[in-house]
Amino acid sequence: MRTHHLRLPRRAALVTALGACLWGGIVVSAVPCVAQDAPVVTLEDVLRMALERSARVQIARRDVDARDGQRIEAAEPFDTLVAGSLAGTRQNSFVAGTTLPSTRTESMVYGGAAQKRLRSGIIVAPQFQVTGASAFQHGSVDFGQAQVRVDVVVPLMKDRGGAISAAPARSAGYEREASALRLRHAQAETVLAAAAAYWEYLAARGRLDVFRSAEARAQRMVEETRELVAAEERTTADLTQVLGNLAAKRASRISAEQGVIDAWHQLAQTASLTIAEALTPRAPATPFPETSAAAPGRTLDQLVSQALMLRQDLAAAEREVQAARALVEGARSDLDDRLDLTLSGGYQGRMIGRGLDRLLSPFYRDVPGLDASAQVRYEVAPQRSGARGRFLQQEAVAESRRIAQADLSRQIAIQVPVAVAACEHGQASLEAARDAVEKLETTVQNEIRKFRLGMSTLFDVLLSEDSLTSARLTEIQGQQSHAVAIASLRFQTGALVQFQGKDPLVRVAALLTPQ
């Protein structure tokens, strides 16, 4: 509406202009309006892209693969070793200085052996050997013989229970579990960072919207004042004042535009967008959470207990302590003397006869009975400087990890109450900011009425409008802080990301309510 042709009194004309500028068709919103055909990005889109593309998550996933390889490598001492042999001989001999005929002996020997170290430290070693022979002199004598034996070595001191031999494999298994838990924690941190970047981008768009509206109102005020000055109904001092106000609003708007650019590129970095995607900004489509969802539904003790149970980084630290302790037990066992019990059992069989059957029948023919033996071997190692040094090193590593795990547990127990307080204060602050906006809107209307009655100045009107703009910015900041506080509380209590097998599951609703 243009007012210069109505020839109202100059104060009433300016009041009409101010009313048109402040309330005439200019929509001010903390959340930017998004056209239906404009490209948009939702919070769900951001979280999905961040989890799929994050370099940190991919590196953590590769670390899990590497730990898998280390775990497999550490199990090498428990691989079954198998060996086989086959030999054939022919030997001619004669008695020197006599006329006795020469003797020829032919033989074939084959056998096999295996060795398996169990994770309990026990070694099982079965073996067999079969000999088939023929002796020729005046006639032919053919026979076969088989020997079958199983040796079992049981460590009674050093390496008892597989403390030494199984320690690297046990430690590698715990390290692999810790790596998988670290991957989950990296995914949770990625979700938190992506959500915070999204809320910052949404807030930056909201701030720009507020500054654009303030600049538009200031621009219309300048146009109306310039017309009133031309009609000699206002002084040039009033025009100078509103021009300065417009320049200040324009500077704030330009700064807010740069803020939107910075926030978008930070979001693009966090969500690992491609270069083409980063160069095409999108409007945020997921609004800020409501304040009614700001109070967690559990007591503080329950939330702390939940955090200590669900935090993946704490679980990973516990696995790392277990991995170090496994190596400590191995190093401690290495300080002991060696005392092994060896048990052997087997039999021998033989047969007389020709043919290939003599290479098989001795396994079950003419077996006189089972042979058995037991042996105890004690070995003293007087010099144990190397073993002692390894034990001290491993014990120091284990203690360092235990201290780190305990400190992380302490930090979590402290961070949860802080996150709860942030949610509570964020809600209270946001409600206060909204109340301030509502009251300052009324204040601006009152200042216009007072200006109309000659009880206020143009400066007072502009000051009340600036206060309203500041309150709206504070409301946006409160919405952002409130949203980040909810995500942070979810993260601190381990409830931000759920897992179905290896796949992370993030519900957007989890970022809109702390319950």
Secondary structure, DSSP 8 states (H G I E B T S, - for coil): ---GGG---HHHHHHHHHHHHHHSS----SS----TTS-EE-HHHHHHHHHHH-HHHHHHHHHHHHHHHHHHHHTGGGS-EEEEEEEEEEEEE--TTS----EEEEEEEEEEEEEEE-TTS-EEEEEEEEEEEEEESSSEEEEEEEEEEEEEEEESSTTGGGTTTSHHHHHHHHHHHHHHHHHHHHHHHHHHHHHHHHHHHHHHHHHHHHHHHHHHHHHHHHHHHHHHHHTTSS-HHHHHHHHHHHHHHHHHHHHHHHHHHHHHHHHHHHTT--HHHHTS--EE-S----GGG-S-SS-HHHHHHHHHHH-HHHHHHHHHHHHHHHHHHHHHHTTS-EEEEEEEEEEEEEEE-SSGGGGTGGGTSS---EEEEEEEEEE-----HHHHHHHHHHHHHHHHHHHHHHHHHHHHHHHHHHHHHHHHHHHHHHHHHHHHHHHHHHHHHHHHHHHHTTSS-HHHHHHHHHHHHHHHHHHHHHHHHHHHHHHHHHHHTT-S-EEETTEEE--GGGGT---
